């Protein structure tokens, strides 16, 4: 039945190979079960419920992609977007997480409409590639910065804004070891390098005192447990902020829309190309179904109680292990469901163990910079401004806005204004009104 449903013979693969690839993908991205709740917890959301919701939404969305497209593509709450949700929207803008989930729902609904009508692909094509890549790099730098901050490697300083933390502190030293270990494992192309580094640091933390009478890792009272109830976050979204402060909410929704759109499209193209699923002319079969899948997943994530679900570039690890069909994705989905019964272990993972994962994922995202033609100043200027502004303003929205505004200015100054689409100027204009407080409805 599996051979028939997923056309294994047509893709020249086997059940055993697909299952092994599915486990490999899960091992590469299982860190999200620990990292996503830790990040969203800072927004005031209950961590235990988030572990359950993260696993459920990842399993549902990945299975949906498997059956709708037969692609070896896994989905889960996205890194970068969860940081934007927490640190820019909830903490930075002071928006309650319930209202922020409403933004995610609107984002998913717009995605679905754009995907059904085919407009989504046209919007993607209207934004310059170098800005898409710059957003990815900027978010990667943002994620790595948050990882260093959470580990205490970088701390606040009144004179210099940031400075080096106490590297002799046990938790900081352990986090530095975790970064080095993860980097070595990735360099050696060890499958599941990130999750292995998380597990290693967590186990070491059991034996290392935290300097306050305890240990860095607190061993849980039990290993197995029933999943925590998702009730504290499920169906808690509201649209109060959107209704009362539409002008302020609009740029945030647009940012969610653009980042999520580029993340999913880029991952979809990258993974399917490596899997040999792309046609010789560069087109992708079933692209409409794939876009609808992640649109539905975004809506489900908001209803479930987490930030936007996206396609994961770690799916490429499963492809490298031989995965070619949706059976790989379905296996990954099953692994996420199984992880629900190990939530005490997941909650015991300290920030010293998850910080290295944030740094390594940030490095992966920064690698896109090599695809940008930096010799052209009209390209380099908005790219560098975007990449720098995202972490330094601690806001993806402001970094993206400044990048779009600068892109419009330098292209017009160079006499190449027509190289940017009308949609680019419209979005840049919206950001200009908001960033410089010229928005007519700011109140």
N, C-alpha and C positions, 0 to 999 in steps of 0.2 A: 504493500500500500504506500509506504514511504517513497519507494522508487518511482511509483506512478505519480504521486502528488507533486513531488519535487523534481521530476524528470532527471533522476540521477544519471541514467545512462546517457542521455542527451548532453549532459554537462561533463561526462567522462569522470565521474567520481563515485564513491561508495558510501554506504551508510556509516561504516566505521570511521572513514576519513572525515566525513561531515561532523560526526559527533565529537571527534577529537578536536576539530577546528573550533567547534562551539565552546568546548571547555577552555581552549586557548584564548578565545575572545573574552570569555568571562573572567579568566585570570588576569587579563590585561586591563580590564575596566572595572573589576570588583571594588576597587578603591572608592568608587563613587558612593557605595553603601555607607562608608565611614565619613567621607569628606563632605558630601552634600548635606547630611544632617548637621554637621559641625558648622558649616557656613550659614545655613538657614537658621540655626539656633541663635546666631547673633542678631537676627531680625526679630527675636522674641518668640519663635515657634518652638513647640515642644520636641525635643530631640528624639525621644523613643518612638513617637508616632511617625516622625519623619523617616526613620529607618524602614518601617513597614511600608510607608507610601512610596519611598524611593524604589524599593524592590518590586512592589506591585506595578507601578507605572512603567518601570523598565521592562518587566516581563510582558505586560499587555502590549506595549508599543512595539517591542521587538517581535512578538508573535504576529501582530498585525502586519508589520512589514514583511515578515516571512510568507504569510499566506497571500497578501495582495500583490507582491512583486516577485517572490522567489529569489530575492537577493540575500547574500550572506551579511546583512547589515543589522547591527544592533543599535538600540536607542536607549537613552536614559536621561535623567535631568542633566542639563548641560553645564559643564564647567565654564566659567566666564559669565554666563547668563545668571547662574546662581549668585555669583559675586556681585554682579550688577544689581540684581534683585535685592540683596541684603545691604550692601555697603553704599550704593548710590541711591536706590529708590527708598528703602525703608529707613536706613540710618541717615544718609546724606540729605534726603528730601523730607524726612520725618513723616513718611507715609506708612500707615499701619499695614502689616503684612496681608491682612484680609483684603484691603483695597488693592494691594499690589497683585494679589492673585486675580483680582478682577481685570487688571491690565493684561495678565497672561491669557485670560479667557478671551478678551477682545482681540488680542494678537492672534490667537489660534483661529478665531472665527473669521478674521480678515484673511488669514492664510488660506483657510478652506475656500472662501469665496474666490480669492485670487487664483487658487489652484484649479478650481472647477472651470473658471472662465478662461484660463490660460494667460491671464494678465501677469501672474507671478513671474513667469519666465521672462516676460518683456521688461518688468521692473528690474530684475536681476541684471539683464543685459544693459540697462540704462546707466548703471553706476560703473565708473571706471574700475578696471581690474586692480589697478595699483592701490585704490582706496579700500577695496575689499580685502586685499592682502594686508594693508596697513592696519585695518581693524583687527584682523586675526592676530597680528604681531603685537599690537597694543594690548589686547585682552590677555595674550600670553604673558606679557611683561607684568600686567596687573596681577594675574594669578600668582606668578612667581613672587612678586613683592608681598602679597598677602601671606604666602607660605613662609617667607623669611620673617615677617612681622609676627605671625602666630607662634613661631618657634622661638621668638626672642632673639633671633640672630641680628635683626634690625630693630632698634628702639627709637622712641621719640627723643628729640633734643631741642631745647629752646633756642640754642644758638645756631645750630646747623640743620634744624628741622628733623633730620634722621642721623643716627650714628650707630656704631657697632655695639651689640649687646655684650653681655658677660659670657665669653666663650668658655669660661671655667665652670659655669653653672651646669649641673648634671643634665638637665633637660635640653639645654642649648647644645652641649657637646654631643648628646645622643642624636639630636636632629641633624647636626652637621655630619655625623657618621652615616645617618640614613641617606642624606643627599649623595654622599660619596659612594655608598653601596649601590643605590639606585642607578647612579651614573655608570658605574662599572658594569652592572648587570645589563643595562641597556646597550652599552658599548659592545659587550660580548654577545649581544642578541639573544639573551636568555629569555624564553617565553615567560610571560607574567612577571617581568622585572619589577614593575611598580608594586604589585601586590606582595611579592616576595620581600621587598624592602620594608613595606609596612609591617608585615608579620615579623620580620627579624627584629626591627626596632621595638615593636610591642613586647615581644618575648624578653628581650634584653632589659626593657623597662621594668619588668617584674622584679629584677634583682638589683636595680640601681636606685638608691635613696634619692628622694626629691629635695632633700635639704630641709624639709619641714616636718620630719617625723614619719613620713610615709614613703611610698615608692612612686616612681613615675607612672608605672602601669598598675592599676588596682585590679587584682584578679577578681572576676565576678563570682558571685555565690553559686551560680550554675552555668553550665555551658549551653544546655538546651532549654528552650522555653517556647511557649506559644507566642506568636507575634503580638507586639503591642497594638492596642486598638488605634486605628487611624482616625477615630472620631474627633479628636481635638483639632484636626486640620481639614478633614474631609468636608467638602461642601460649605466651607466657612467664607468663601469669597463674597465680596460685595462690590457695588459700583458707586458707593457714596462719594468717593473722592472724584471720580470721573465726572459725576453730575455737578458737584459743587465747584470744582476747579478744573474745568475742561481745558482751559488754555495751558495750564501747567502740566496736565496729564498727557496732552497730545504729543509733545516731544519725547516723552518717556516711552509711550506706545510705539512711536515711529522708530525709536532706537531699538526696542525689543524686536520690532518687525524686521529691521535691516540686519541686525546681528544674527538673529535666528535664521533668517533667510539665507544669508551668505554661509553660515556654518553648515546648514543642511545641504545646500547645493554643492558646496565645496567637498564635503565628505562623500556625498553620493557619487560625484564624478571621480574623485580620487580612488575610492575603494572599488567601484565597479570597473574602472580602467585596469587596476591591478589584478582583478579577477578575470579579465578577458571578456567582460560582458558588453563592452562598448563596441559599437559598430565601427568599421573602418573610416567612415566619414565623420566620426566624432559624435554622432548622435547616440542617444541612450534609449533602448527599448523600455517600455513601461515607465517612462519618467513621470507621466501624469499620475499613475498609481502611487509611485514613490512619494510625490509631493503631497498627494491627498493623505497618505499614511501619516506623514509627520505633522500634517495640519490637524488631523484628528487626535494625534498623540498630544499636541500642544493643548488642545481643549480639555482632554482627559486629565492632563497634569494639573491644570488649574482647578478642576473639580475635585481631584484627589487631594490637593493641598501641597503642591510643590511648584518650584519654578519650571520653566519651559523644558520639555523633553526634546532632545535633538539626536541626530545621528552621530555615532561615535567613530572618530578616526581610528580608534583602537580595533575596530572591526578588521582593519588591514592585517592585524596579527593573525586573525583566524584565516584570512585569505592566504597569507603566507604559509599557514599550516595545511593548506589544501582545500579550504572551504570554498564552495562554488555556488551553493544553492541556499534556499530558505531553511533547509534542515539545520544548517550551521546556526542560523539565527534562532531557530526554535529550541535548539539545545541550550543556547545561551539564556533564553527566556526561562527554561526549566531550572537552570542553575540559580537564577535570581529568586525564583519561588522557593527553592530549597534553602536559600540563605535566610529566609524569614525566621527559621527556627534556630538560628544562631545569633539572634540579636544581642544577648548579653555579652558575647565576645566582641561584637562590632562596637557596642557602646563603651567597651573597656579600652578601645584603641585611643592612645593619647595624642595630643596635637604634635608632639615630637615625632610621631610616626606618620601622620598625615601631611605634615608640612613638606617633607621631601617629595611626596606625590604631586603637590601643587607646583613645586619648583620644576620638576621634570616635565610635567604637562605644559608648563609655561615655556620651557625650552623647545618642546616639540612644536608649539604654536609659533614661536619666534622664527623657526626655520624657514617660514614662508618668505622672509625678507630677501632671500637670494633670488626670488623670482621677480623682484622689482627693479626696473631700470633706473638706478640712482644717478646715472650720469646726466640725465635730463633734469635740470633744476626745477622746472615746472611740475615735475613728478615728485622729486625728492623733497621739496619744501612741504607740501601737504602731508606726505607720508611721514616724515620725521616729526612734524607737529602732532599728527594723530598718535603716533607711537609714544611720544613723550607725554602728551597731555593726558592720555587715558590713566596711567598710573599716578602721575604727579598731581592731577586734580582729583584723584580717587573717584573718577567718574567716567564711565564709558561714553555716556551721553555727551558730556562736554568735550571730551577728546574727539569724538566723531564729528560733532558740530564744528569745532575749530578746524578740523581737517577738511571738511566740505567747504567751509567758507574760504579757507586759504586756497583750495583747489580752484574755486570759481574766480578768485581775484587774480591769481598768477596766470591762469589760462586766458582771461580777458586781457590782461596786461601784455601778454605775448602775442595777442592777435589770433589766438586759437580758441576763441570762445565757442565756436561751433563744434569743437571736439567733445564738449560736454553736452549731455542731453538736457532737455527742458526739465525733466524730472529731477536731475541733479541740482539745478538752480532753484527749483521749488523747495526741495528739502533743505538746501543751504539757507534759503531765505527764512524758512521757519526757525531754524536753529539760530540765525542772526537775531531775529526778533526776541527769542527767548533768552539767549545768552547775554545780550546787551540790554535786557529788560525793556525792550520797545514793544513787547507784545501788548496789543490793545486791550486785552481782557485780563491783564495781570492783577488789576484791582489795587 
